[in-house]
Amino acid sequence: MKLKQLFSLAGCVLLTACSSTFESEFKEGCRNFGGNRSFCSCSYNNVEKHYGEDRLKQIKAPSQFPEDWTDQVQHAGLACM
């Protein structure tokens, strides 16, 4: 359950961070929920492979997350374990 919360909440928290890029915000949100740098980098890389860099840069608010965002972030993190 804690892992699922990490993945679900990281997506929302990353948009409230003060970082200037989506990648750094994603990783910061992941680390804030207990992920280490290696895990968070791996998770981001997997999310980026799925959606593409350009698509991720377009996300400016939680309402812009793709429908399958939570599932994809969970799969991305699980692949890094």
Sequence and secondary structure as in RCSB ss.txt:
>XXXX:A:sequence
MKLKQLFSLAGCVLLTACSSTFESEFKEGCRNFGGNRSFCSCSYNNVEKHYGEDRLKQIKAPSQFPEDWTDQVQH
AGLACM
>XXXX:A:secstr
 HHHHHHHHHHHHGGGS  SSHHHHHHHHHHHTT  HHHHHHHHHHHHHHH HHHHHH  SGGGS TTHHHHHHH
HHHTT 
